[in-house]
């Protein structure tokens, strides 16, 4: 069960092409459980504050080991959660 509302899940086309659906679901579950993944401590702290006070987006990021970093962002209103990617260069 999610620890906060995530709203509508929106998946970028590039995510659909580059990240297996099972991996997307694993990362979404981690995000929903407040496991923010591979992001800076400062952003993790902002996420925790946003959970208590609201008014801020929630951010997480996960490396899948294939040079793709999956970002998950839940809007401040908690009505949408978006999955997008960044290609990681060596």
Steps between C-alpha positions, in 0.01 A plus 500: 500500500631845406593742778358792300263558208667468162205584276510419129817320388652650185781312324715680243535326164877464549439318829268256323775433244798477735374366835324168543148529642597280796787738583265798471265336751782419742617862492146634538453278804827624651390861436161431661677359808719814532816321385631791294778301336813661357449869578685752712442507874371858472222389262413207725464745788279728288283199414458414867406861578253502208331189639439679830419849374384450140541757226808342340557235236654165596805380307676167468758356263615145432793364299416180318858400424461538123592867471144626552392697806125491569355810666163499674331827591170537688340843470443717808126443463562120502276468193770379255816294514730510198771260392778633279858399424845638448768319306809468722828557319819317594 
